[in-house]
Amino acid sequence: MTTRKPLIAGNWKMNLNHFEAIALVQKLAFALNDKDFDKAEIAVLPPFTDLRSVQTLVQGDKLRIAYGAQDLSQHDGGAYTGEVSGAMLAKLGCTYVVVGHSERRQHHGEDDDLVNAKVHAAHRHSLTPILCVGEGLAVRQEGGHIAYSLGQLDGALRKVGPEQAKSIVVAYEPVWAIGTGEVATPEDAQEVCGALRVRLAELYDAEVASGVRILYGGSVKSGNIAGIMVQPDVDGALVGGASIDAGEFAKICRFSDMPG
Ligand SMILES: O=C(CO)COP(=O)(O)O
């Protein structure tokens, strides 16, 4: 069986300017030690305007913190006012890029085809997509959460080959648990993350499925991370609100020391 190194990624959303970004990453680097970085990969996903500052700090001080962006254009360049390309993110040393976050699907009308195009765009520039899927409250209430999340996975991975699929990170983020304080139970998270892994095995093979990291996201805090992380198919967390507090995020990164 492949061992999957846990990934704890902080999606800052539209928070923190570049000064604040530097302060947060410095605090985080100060709070965490090599043992923490050995146990889990730790990443921050700041707004575009912070990335250059984060890059300079991380590279200058050789920090073991990975970073990436929250979105990218499906295009590689050209007359697309306001867009940021994968090539630009790669040039800034980004490892990750979030694709298909529910806030982009909801507020920017991103559908599965666009999300799929963005997954391909990320791969063209050797960025690892953190592909977000997850159902809204109505779908959950009628029990369609697994089919819905698998449908989003299928759509996002169209024409993505096994080699590329291997490097993808999937994040299950039930929309009803995002920013609401309403965390899915560890069993809820496991149910869908397990189903996503089974679907990866169907779309590709067992090797791909066992290598892909699947994260849970939605109101993750230091007080609930331990229970989520012990689930067999949950390989990390995509943390929103709690990731812009360095102390709280550091505790989440040390999930094995937190109460279950
Ligand atoms: O959307 C999320 C991470 O991408 C989750 O946000 P919260 O942790 O604030 O609920």
The ligand as an ORCA input file, in Angstrom:
! r2SCAN-3c Opt
* xyz 0 1
  O     -13.691     26.363      2.091
  C     -12.916     25.918      2.916
  C     -11.506     25.639      2.569
  O     -11.321     25.687      1.197
  C     -13.358     25.670      4.315
  O     -13.591     26.887      4.924
  P     -13.820     26.946      6.514
  O     -12.704     26.160      7.143
  O     -13.765     28.407      6.842
  O     -15.148     26.319      6.772
*
